[in-house]
């Protein structure tokens, strides 16, 4: 049996809550989702050492904490999230979301 989300919703302003077809419920913060963006650019950035002198762009400064602008299904296998900082390249697979909502934060 494939595990699927049966209900996906915001939990306040800080979290995504998912109820799964196997009866498990889990949540993850928007910040954790944004930090774990699965797109190629974000994965590459996570591999680099942190730059202590990095200056935030004007857009990053105005965006504030990570918040979803929209979240839509991609077929039956993933969700695409558009973020308030304009980033929209990450496709979060069902497996990836299950893993992220299973972690305790």
LINLIN-V520815 format. One record per run of one state. SS is the DSSP state (hx for helix, st for strand, lp for the rest). FROM is the first residue (numbers start at 1). LEN is the number of residues. Records with the same first field share a line. If there is no record, write none. Layout:
BEGIN
SS: FROM-LEN ; FROM-LEN
END
This chain:
BEGIN
lp: 1-4 ; 12-3 ; 21-4 ; 36-4 ; 48-10 ; 64-4 ; 75-3 ; 84-7 ; 103-3
st: 5-7 ; 15-6 ; 25-5 ; 68-7 ; 78-6 ; 91-3
hx: 30-6 ; 40-8 ; 58-6 ; 94-9
END
